[in-house]
Amino acid sequence: MITELCENQEGAVDGLVVNDGNETAKLTIVAKAGATLPEKASTLTIDQKKYFINHVGKAKRHKGKVVFTIDAIHHDNMTLA
């Protein structure tokens, strides 16, 4: 679910979920219509932790913007080369 705040503000991030030692980040991001989406299997850094992106989806276009979703995971024992 995308909140009204996220839906109307470019650069907004909605819905960060962290669980136990294995952390899953579920992000909904609003960007300019021509924005380049991150690639699956690339990394995302949140607060100096590296997450492995395992899903990227384009949710919709809204008011000249694109809304996309990212699912990424961080394991305590994960090493990214």
Order of alpha helices (4+ residues) and beta strands (2+ residues): alpha-beta-beta-beta-beta-beta
